[in-house]
Amino acid sequence: MGTHFSLYLFSFLLLLPFLSASVFGPRELFLVPPTPLILSYHNGSLLSGNYSVNIIWYGEFTPAQRAIVIDFINSFSAPIPAPSVASWWKTTSYYQGGGTNITLGRQVMDSNLTFGKSLSLTNLSQLANSTGHHRNAITAILTASDVLVEGFCVSTCGVHKWDNAGKSNGTRYTYLWAGNPETQCPGGCAWPFHKPISGPQTDPLIAPNGDIGIDGLIIRLATLLAGTATNPYKDGYYQGDKGEPLEAVTACPGTFGNGSFTGYPGKLLIDQTTGASYNALGVNGRKYLIPGMWDPRTQKCTPLV
C-alpha cells in the first residue's frame, strides 16, 4: 500500500504545475488536512491529586522577579475566568490518569551559590534532593541570569527529570530546572520577547510583566510543569524518542495564539496601557504569555486565545 501511495503522490506532484486553476483554485491546492498530532500514552503514571511546587531560587533574584513567579504558581488554582493560567492548566486533567491541583510550596533561597556559578546536570539533581519534602511535590530549580547550566542556551532552555529519594531510594519524585535567559540567550529562550537567533526577524513583543528574562522563564516553567504532570517518569504521554520526547507543550513550538506559524506567535491580547502581549490572566492582576498545549480531546495544539 505504501508503494502505491508513493507512486500516486509522485505522479500528482509531476502533474501539479500543469493543473489549471479552473480545476483547482489557489485555496484548494493548499487545503490539505493536517496530519493529527498524536501523543501516545505509554502506560506509566501521571501526576494526580494535590501537588505543591517547591522553589529553589539559585542566585540573585529581585523581590519583583520572585513576585512574578510566585503569582504565576498561585494562579494555577485561582478561580479566574478564562483565558487564565488555571483554564490553561485544566487541559492536563484531560490526559488519562492526570489531573493535578498545583499550589505554592516551600521556597529556598540559595544566593550563596552552593555549587558555584556553573552547574552540571548532576548538581541540579543534588540541589533537588537536598530540599527534602518530596512527597506530592515538584521541586523547581530556578537559576539567575548570570548562572551557567550544562546545556543551557546550547541545547535546552530547561529540563524536567525524576529521581529516587528515601532511605531505600524507593520514593520517586520530580524536579525541573529553568533559567533566566536575559543575558545568555534571549533570542533562544526568551522569544517572542526578543528577536530570535535565526528565522524570520519579526519585532519582539513587549513582555507582560516588564521583564524579558522572567517572562521568558515563565514560558519555560509552564512548559516544564505541563511535561512533568503528563510525563513525569518518561512513560506517560509523549511522541518520538523517550530520551528526547515531544510532550504536552514541546509538541506545540511557538504556539501562543490562533494563527501562529514559524516566527509569528499568533494573535494575542494586548494590554492597552503598556502595549504588552499576553494570553492568560493570573492573580493580583497579573498577565502572562504561556504556550499552547496539546489537547487529547481534539488531538491538536490549542492556544488559550
C-alpha positions in Angstrom: 0.0 0.0 0.0 2.9 2.4 0.9 4.5 1.8 -2.6 1.2 2.6 -4.4 0.7 5.7 -2.3 4.2 6.9 -3.0 3.8 6.4 -6.8 0.4 8.2 -6.7 2.0 11.2 -4.8 5.0 11.3 -7.1 2.7 11.3 -10.2 0.5 14.0 -8.7 3.5 16.2 -8.0 4.7 15.9 -11.6 1.3 16.9 -12.9 0.8 19.7 -10.4 2.4 22.5 -12.4 0.1 21.7 -15.4 -3.2 21.6 -13.5 -5.4 24.6 -14.5 -6.6 27.0 -11.8 -10.0 26.2 -13.2 -9.6 22.7 -11.9 -8.0 23.6 -8.6 -8.4 27.1 -7.3 -5.4 28.6 -5.3 -7.1 27.8 -2.0 -8.0 24.2 -2.9 -4.3 23.4 -3.7 -3.3 24.1 -0.1 -6.4 22.9 1.8 -4.7 19.5 2.7 -6.0 18.2 6.0 -3.1 18.3 8.5 -1.9 15.0 9.9 -3.2 14.6 13.5 -0.6 15.2 16.2 -0.7 12.1 18.5 1.0 12.0 21.9 0.8 8.3 22.7 0.2 7.1 26.2 2.9 4.7 27.3 1.0 3.2 30.3 3.0 4.9 33.0 1.9 7.1 35.9 0.9 10.7 35.6 0.8 13.2 38.5 -2.7 13.5 40.0 -4.2 15.0 43.1 -2.7 17.9 45.1 0.9 18.9 44.4 2.9 21.8 45.7 5.7 23.4 43.8 8.8 24.0 45.9 11.1 26.7 44.5 14.9 26.9 44.9 16.0 30.4 43.9 19.6 29.8 42.8 21.4 33.1 42.6 20.2 36.6 42.8 16.5 37.4 42.1 15.0 40.7 42.9 11.8 40.8 45.0 9.9 41.9 41.9 11.1 39.0 39.9 10.2 36.5 42.6 6.7 38.0 42.9 6.1 37.4 39.2 6.9 33.7 39.5 5.1 33.3 42.9 1.9 34.9 41.4 2.2 32.6 38.4 2.3 29.5 40.6 -0.6 30.8 42.7 -2.6 31.3 39.6 -2.8 27.6 38.8 -5.7 27.0 41.2 -7.2 30.5 41.3 -10.8 30.9 40.2 -10.2 33.4 37.4 -12.3 33.4 34.3 -10.7 32.2 31.0 -8.4 32.9 29.5 -6.4 32.3 32.6 -3.5 30.2 33.9 -6.0 28.0 35.6 -8.0 27.3 32.5 -4.8 26.6 30.6 -3.7 24.1 33.3 -7.1 22.3 33.2 -6.1 20.8 29.9 -3.7 18.4 31.8 -6.7 16.9 33.5 -8.0 15.5 30.2 -4.9 13.2 29.9 -5.8 9.7 31.1 -4.8 9.3 34.7 -4.0 13.0 35.1 -5.5 16.0 36.9 -3.2 17.9 39.3 -4.0 20.7 41.6 -1.0 23.0 41.9 -0.2 25.2 44.8 2.9 27.1 46.0 5.1 25.1 48.4 8.4 25.9 50.2 10.9 28.4 49.0 14.7 28.0 49.4 17.0 31.0 48.8 20.4 29.9 47.6 22.0 33.3 46.9 25.3 31.9 48.2 25.5 29.6 45.2 26.1 26.2 46.8 27.7 24.7 43.7 29.1 28.0 42.2 28.0 29.8 39.1 28.4 26.8 36.8 26.0 23.9 37.3 26.1 20.4 35.8 23.0 18.2 35.5 24.3 16.2 38.5 24.4 19.4 40.5 20.7 20.0 39.6 19.9 16.6 40.9 21.8 17.2 44.1 20.0 20.5 44.7 16.7 18.9 44.2 17.5 16.1 46.5 18.8 18.4 49.2 15.5 20.1 49.8 13.6 17.1 51.1 9.8 17.4 51.3 9.4 15.4 48.0 6.0 13.8 48.8 3.4 15.2 46.5 5.7 18.0 45.4 7.6 19.2 42.3 10.9 20.9 43.0 11.6 23.8 40.7 15.2 25.0 40.5 15.3 28.5 39.0 18.7 29.9 38.1 19.6 33.6 37.9 20.7 35.3 34.7 24.4 35.0 35.5 24.4 31.3 36.4 25.6 28.8 33.8 24.0 25.4 33.5 25.1 22.4 31.4 23.3 22.6 28.1 21.7 26.0 28.7 21.4 28.0 25.5 23.2 25.3 23.6 20.6 22.5 23.5 17.9 23.4 26.0 16.2 26.2 28.0 15.2 23.9 30.8 14.6 20.3 31.8 12.4 18.2 33.9 13.5 14.9 35.5 12.8 12.4 38.2 14.9 10.7 40.9 14.6 8.4 43.9 14.5 9.5 47.5 14.1 7.9 50.9 16.3 5.6 52.9 15.9 2.8 50.4 15.6 5.1 47.3 12.1 3.7 46.9 10.2 7.0 46.6 10.1 8.7 43.2 10.0 12.5 43.0 10.1 15.0 40.2 12.1 18.2 39.7 12.7 20.7 37.0 15.1 23.4 36.1 14.6 26.7 34.2 17.0 29.6 33.8 16.7 33.3 33.4 17.8 33.7 29.7 18.0 37.5 29.6 21.8 37.9 29.3 22.8 34.5 28.0 20.4 33.7 25.2 17.3 36.0 25.0 16.9 35.2 21.3 16.8 31.5 22.0 14.9 31.1 25.3 13.1 34.5 25.7 11.4 34.6 22.3 9.0 36.2 21.4 10.2 39.0 23.8 13.4 39.2 21.9 14.3 38.8 18.2 15.1 35.1 17.5 18.6 33.8 16.9 17.5 32.6 13.4 14.5 32.6 11.2 12.1 35.5 10.5 13.3 38.6 12.3 9.9 39.9 13.5 9.7 42.7 16.1 9.8 41.3 19.6 6.7 41.6 21.8 6.5 43.7 24.9 6.8 41.4 28.0 3.6 41.5 30.1 5.5 41.9 33.4 8.1 44.2 32.0 11.0 41.7 32.5 12.2 39.9 29.4 14.2 37.3 31.4 11.5 36.4 33.9 8.6 36.5 31.4 10.8 34.1 29.2 11.4 31.9 32.3 7.6 31.8 32.8 7.1 30.3 29.4 9.7 27.6 30.2 8.3 27.0 33.6 4.8 26.5 32.2 6.3 24.1 29.6 8.1 22.0 32.1 5.3 21.8 34.6 3.0 20.5 31.9 5.6 18.0 30.8 6.1 17.0 34.5 2.4 16.4 35.1 1.7 14.4 31.9 5.1 12.6 31.5 6.7 12.6 35.0 8.7 9.4 34.8 9.2 9.3 31.0 6.5 6.7 30.4 3.4 8.9 30.2 2.3 10.9 27.2 4.8 11.8 24.5 5.7 11.4 20.9 9.0 10.2 19.5 12.2 9.2 21.3 11.8 8.6 25.0 15.1 10.4 25.7 14.1 13.5 23.8 10.3 13.3 23.7 7.8 15.8 22.3 5.5 16.4 25.3 2.3 18.3 26.1 3.8 21.7 25.2 7.1 21.0 23.4 5.0 19.3 20.7 3.5 22.7 20.1 6.5 25.0 19.5 5.8 28.7 19.1 2.0 28.3 19.5 0.8 31.2 21.7 -2.3 32.4 19.9 -4.5 31.5 16.9 -2.9 31.7 13.5 0.6 31.1 14.8 3.4 29.9 12.5 7.2 30.0 12.4 8.3 33.3 13.6 4.8 34.5 14.5 3.4 33.7 17.9 -0.3 34.2 16.8 -3.0 36.7 17.6 -2.7 37.7 21.2 -4.4 40.1 23.7 -2.8 43.5 24.1 -2.6 45.5 27.3 -4.0 48.9 26.4 -1.8 50.7 28.9 1.6 49.1 28.4 1.2 47.6 24.9 2.4 44.2 26.2 1.2 41.0 24.7 -0.4 38.3 26.8 -2.9 35.4 26.7 -3.5 34.4 30.3 -4.8 36.2 33.4 -3.4 35.5 36.9 -3.8 36.5 40.5 -3.1 40.1 41.6 -4.0 41.4 38.2 -1.1 39.6 36.5 -0.9 38.9 32.9 1.2 36.2 31.3 2.1 34.7 28.0 2.1 30.9 28.1 2.4 28.4 25.3 -0.4 26.3 23.7 -0.8 22.8 24.9 -1.7 19.5 23.1 -5.3 18.7 24.0 -6.0 14.9 23.9 -9.7 15.5 23.3 -9.1 17.2 19.9 -5.5 15.9 19.3 -4.5 19.4 18.5 -2.2 22.1 19.9 -4.6 24.5 21.5 -3.6 28.1 22.5 -5.6 30.0 25.1 -6.7 32.7 22.6 
